[in-house]
Structures are given as structure tokens and as C-alpha cells.
């Protein structure tokens, strides 16, 4: 089942990506010769109109082949009007950019559908109190709910932690609900050094409490769900870029890079936890696919966009030999990254250590 879930996930995301290229190419009058899910030998296929639709042997990818993509392709005068290489830069740019764009739009649509059912959040109820902590010394107890901090109403656990984390060494005034009673007290969060998402140390305020795990669901409505879905897609996109930067800076260790085996494992795990988790994971992977494809590496969409940008500035195409050499370098880099990711995957698998 893990393999099935992973194939479904990757198949849908590849289809969405290639569908973006396909739809925009057709809408701009470019002739599409092939639309393939997968690479290599054809498994099944059919031809409709100008296009052959294929499912190919190797599922980790796909492609849209357009008329006139090859520089040495011989074309008649009538064919040139529908050939990719004879289109103005803005049309070619739109066709290339549409693949990653569709992945980002697809992620936003998935988040929108998920958030239509409501947005879950942790309640600000205390689960555990650490011994010898400010909370312990001031008498906070398991089951207490924090309803106000510094006069501001608190509805969610995240709202509370945001204020406390930003107040190291500074007094905060709490209003608690204990049973049917309300209590007020003032305490000072201790300054502690913790690691952030990227493993870097930062100073935060802590009072020594953890959540009870109780949650509620906020109904957002269509407008609210759409707004939050777009914001969530943007936030994860930014986080993806930052993660790549931190990897290059060696702040995030290289052994955290994962490949197909890691995706297969995580797809199975998320599916086992329910459809909501699986589709959330699909949205995150779709964002990663869209963002990573925009990096200016030859053979990726971002590499093609880079060459098109240079062509727009120079008013003439980049030399084909330069493009060919750059693409060989790009392929070598991607293959090296894939081998390294597979090495990490196998290391985790053999050691029994998960991601």
C-alpha cells in the first residue's frame, strides 16, 4: 500500500505539472506532439488530434514534447507558426513557467478544500508543568486554561506561546481559568536558548508548560479558507527557499536531504493517518516540486527561464553550444544530488532511523 500511495501521489503531481505546460502551450497555439507521464519506453498510449498521450515505464517524471523544440528540427514554413522555438520569448516563458505555477496553484486548491472543513487549532490548556519552572513556582496546574495575557484575549495555544517566547526576562500578566474560577498572576519567562526550525540557536522566553493536546476547529468559510490556503502556500514556498539556502550555508545538515525512498515512506505514513494528512502532504510536496523547478539550474524549468531571460535582454537567443554544455552540467548536478539523496535514504533505512 505504501508503494501504491506514493505512486498515486507522484503520478498526480507529475500530471499537474505537465498539464500546466500542455494547457498553456495549446492555448498559445503551439503544437504538442507528446504528453507523457513517466520516461522511457511506452507502456500504453493513444493519439487524439495532434497529440500522443502516453504512460511510460519510469514513473519519476514526465514530459510534454512540442513541435520545434529541437534546434536542428526541419520544419516547413506552415509548421513554424505552431513551433515552440519560433514563438516570441513571452510565449515560451509562459509555457515553461506554467508547470511550476500549476504545482503551486494545485497546492493552494488542496489547502482550500482542506480548510473548507474548518481549521484545527490547539486550545491554550496546560497539559504538564515542568518542576522548578516559573509556572511551577507560581502554582500553575495541569488543566488550567490561559484566557488572557497582558490584557489581550487568548484563544489559541500559538497566541500564548508567541507572547511568552517574545518576553524573555520581562514580566507577563496572566489570567487563568481553573474549573469555574478565574485567577490572575504575574510571572517572568526564563530566557532559554532553543533551536529553531533550521537548527540554529535562538533566545526565547519559557515558563515551563506544555499543551494538553485538546483542540477545536474554527470554521473559516469560503473566503477565509481561500485566504488561508494562499497564505499557507506562500509560507511553505518561502520556507522551501530558505531551507535550500540554509543547506548551501551548511546550517541544515546534508544528511537531512531525502529522495524517492523517503517520499515513499512518508506517503505511506501520512495515508495511514488519514486522507487529511495525505492530501496535506501532497500539497507540501507539490509546493516543493514547483519551487525547486524554478531554481536556475539547466534542464530544470528555472534553467530554461534563465536562458529566456538572457535572450529577452540580449534580443537574441543564447548560443546552442552554451545551452548544451550547461544542460550537461545541470544533468550531472541533478544526478549527483539524486545519488546522494538515495544514499541518505538507504542509510536511514538500514540503520532503522527515520526522517
Residue, then its C-alpha position, 0 to 999 in steps of 0.5 A: x500500500x505504501x508503494x501504491x500511495x506514493x505512486x498515486x501521489x507522484x503520478x498526480x503531481x507529475x500530471x499537474x505539472x505537465x498539464x500546466x505546460x500542455x494547457x498553456x502551450x495549446x492555448x498559445x497555439x503551439x503544437x504538442x506532439x507528446x504528453x507523457x507521464x513517466x520516461x522511457x519506453x511506452x507502456x500504453x498510449x493513444x493519439x487524439x488530434x495532434x497529440x500522443x498521450x502516453x504512460x511510460x515505464x519510469x514513473x519519476x517524471x514526465x514530459x510534454x514534447x512540442x513541435x520545434x523544440x529541437x534546434x536542428x528540427x526541419x520544419x516547413x514554413x506552415x509548421x513554424x507558426x505552431x513551433x515552440x522555438x519560433x514563438x516570441x520569448x513571452x510565449x515560451x516563458x509562459x509555457x515553461x513557467x506554467x508547470x511550476x505555477x500549476x504545482x503551486x496553484x494545485x497546492x493552494x486548491x488542496x489547502x482550500x478544500x482542506x480548510x473548507x472543513x474548518x481549521x484545527x487549532x490547539x486550545x491554550x490548556x496546560x497539559x504538564x508543568x515542568x518542576x522548578x519552572x516559573x509556572x511551577x513556582x507560581x502554582x500553575x496546574x495541569x488543566x488550567x486554561x490561559x484566557x488572557x495575557x497582558x490584557x489581550x484575549x487568548x484563544x489559541x495555544x500559538x497566541x500564548x506561546x508567541x507572547x511568552x517566547x517574545x518576553x524573555x526576562x520581562x514580566x507577563x500578566x496572566x489570567x487563568x481559568x481553573x474549573x469555574x474560577x478565574x485567577x490572575x498572576x504575574x510571572x517572568x519567562x526564563x530566557x532559554x536558548x532553543x533551536x529553531x526550525x533550521x537548527x540554529x540557536x535562538x533566545x526565547x522566553x519559557x515558563x515551563x508548560x506544555x499543551x494538553x493536546x485538546x483542540x477545536x476547529x474554527x470554521x473559516x468559510x469560503x473566503x477565509x479558507x481561500x485566504x488561508x490556503x494562499x497564505x499557507x502556500x506562500x509560507x511553505x514556498x518561502x520556507x522551501x527557499x530558505x531551507x535550500x539556502x540554509x543547506x548551501x550555508x551548511x546550517x541544515x545538515x546534508x544528511x537531512x536531504x531525502x529522495x524517492x525512498x523517503x517520499x515513499x515512506x512518508x506517503x505511506x505514513x501520512x495515508x495511514x493517518x488519514x486522507x487529511x494528512x495525505x492530501x496535506x502532504x501532497x500539497x507540501x510536496x507539490x509546493x516543493x516540486x514547483x519551487x525547486x523547478x524554478x531554481x536556475x539550474x539547466x534542464x530544470x524549468x528555472x534553467x530554461x527561464x534563465x536562458x529566456x531571460x538572457x535572450x529577452x535582454x540580449x534580443x537574441x537567443x543564447x548560443x546552442x553550444x552554451x545551452x548544451x554544455x550547461x544542460x550537461x552540467x545541470x544533468x550531472x548536478x541533478x544526478x549527483x544530488x539524486x545519488x546522494x539523496x538515495x544514499x541518505x535514504x538507504x542509510x536511514x533505512x538500514x540503520x532503522x532511523x527515520x526522517 
